Amino acid sequence: MQGVIRYFILICLAGTVVSCQGSDKGMEDRPDILLILVDDMGWSDIGCYGGEISTPNLDSLAYQGIRFTQFHNTSKCFPSRACLLTGVYAQQCGYDRSFSQPIAHAVTLGEVLQTAGYRTLWSGKHHGIENPVTRGFYRYYGLRDGACNHFNPGIQRPGEGVPAQKPGPSHRIWCIDDSLVSPYTPPSDFYTTDYFTNHALEWLDQYGPELLVGATILTPPSQ
């Protein structure tokens, strides 16, 4: 593929990461995109929105990029995420009451940005029934379901107790690119936010050289 590749990286802490690549002439003028979604965080929890805690790295990304100032959530995670992912109301894409069906009557950020020549990468939580690689994402690592044990979403590991799990299906479904994994029993050093972030950073290392041809790199973070 010729030309400059641009990236869109979506990270959902307790949520997601996405990145995109492009080769069309003129891609040099288009930005790399890093979108961070964090569940259960207050409006002013981080410094760039007036928070009292020091968040210099996130503040730096915010001040060099674009901060949302009029985004309204739906008071629930899966419809809010569907709105951000599709750009339409949850009622319009079928995610106002349930996440147990495909996203309908809408396209995703990944599907749109791929047509614009971006490489789309997503790391984090999805909370739906579709694997994001079927909806416009080149790579995906994360929890397809709505909640999991942050330290071990799978079965008991040697030398440890039985991991607590939310009532419902006994094993949460994870996706690693086009593979569905259930149960997903990660290494003992696993913590969701760390692994979501690490996968995003690994992708930047893997694909980053493609960006160095006159490109500016912005880097990526999950429910």
C-alpha positions, -999 to 999 in steps of 0.1 A, spaced: 0 0 0 15 34 -10 13 67 8 9 77 44 -11 55 67 -33 73 92 -46 56 124 -78 57 145 -73 42 179 -103 36 202 -96 26 238 -124 18 261 -112 16 296 -137 -5 313 -143 1 277 -123 4 242 -93 14 217 -94 20 179 -69 30 152 -71 37 115 -48 37 84 -50 53 50 -32 55 17 -50 80 -4 -32 110 -17 -37 138 8 -37 116 39 -8 136 51 -33 164 59 -56 141 79 -50 135 116 -43 103 134 -73 98 158 -72 85 194 -106 81 210 -107 72 247 -139 61 264 -140 56 301 -170 42 320 -181 54 354 -160 85 355 -174 119 364 -173 149 341 -146 168 360 -125 138 372 -95 146 350 -74 177 349 -84 190 314 -120 193 325 -112 210 359 -104 180 380 -83 182 412 -62 152 404 -31 155 383 -36 138 349 -8 154 328 -6 128 301 -44 128 294 -44 166 297 -16 168 271 -36 147 246 -67 168 253 -50 201 248 -34 190 215 -67 175 203 -104 180 206 -124 178 239 -161 170 238 -181 196 257 -217 188 247 -218 150 248 -247 136 269 -246 100 281 -276 78 284 -270 69 321 -262 34 311 -230 21 295 -241 1 264 -264 26 249 -239 54 255 -212 34 238 -235 26 209 -242 63 204 -205 72 204 -197 43 181 -225 51 155 -232 88 159 -269 82 162 -293 79 192 -294 45 208 -331 42 198 -321 46 162 -295 17 162 -315 -6 184 -294 -3 215 -318 17 238 -331 -13 257 -309 -42 250 -275 -51 236 -285 -87 226 -289 -79 189 -266 -65 162 -263 -27 157 -289 -19 131 -297 10 108 -263 26 114 -226 23 105 -198 23 130 -168 47 132 -147 18 121 -167 12 89 -167 49 80 -131 55 87 -119 24 68 -136 39 37 -115 70 43 -83 51 43 -77 46 80 -64 15 99 -89 10 127 -79 -6 160 -100 -12 190 -89 -24 225 -113 -27 254 -149 -34 262 -176 -36 236 -208 -48 253 -226 -62 223 -230 -95 204 -209 -86 174 -172 -90 171 -159 -55 161 -138 -70 134 -170 -77 115 -180 -40 119 -151 -21 104 -122 -28 128 -89 -42 115 -79 -54 150 -98 -60 182 -88 -72 217 -113 -71 245 -144 -81 263 -174 -85 240 -197 -88 270 -209 -62 295 -189 -69 327 -162 -93 339 -137 -99 367 -110 -74 361 -83 -97 374 -94 -130 359 -125 -132 337 -120 -170 332 -115 -201 353 -95 -206 384 -57 -204 380 -33 -226 398 -25 -214 433 -54 -189 433 -90 -188 446 -120 -192 424 -125 -158 406 -157 -140 415 -180 -136 385 -211 -115 379 -243 -136 379 -254 -148 344 -234 -168 318 -206 -186 336 -179 -174 313 -177 -140 296 -168 -139 259 -136 -122 248 -125 -115 213 -89 -116 200 -91 -104 165 -115 -128 147 -114 -154 175 -140 -158 202 -126 -170 235 -147 -183 264 -136 -189 290 -107 -164 287 -82 -172 314 -53 -147 311 -19 -148 328 -16 -140 365 -4 -105 360 -37 -96 341 -57 -65 349 -81 -53 322 -70 -17 320 -34 -26 318 -39 -52 291 -62 -30 270 -36 -2 271 -7 -26 264 -24 -40 233 -30 -5 220 7 4 226 18 -28 210 -2 -20 179 14 14 177 48 -2 179 38 -28 152 23 -3 127 40 28 139 68 28 113 41 33 86 33 66 103 67 80 103 66 91 66 57 127 75 31 117 100 23 130 135 17 102 159 -9 105 187 -9 76 211 -37 57 230 -62 38 270 -109 10 289 -146 -5 313 
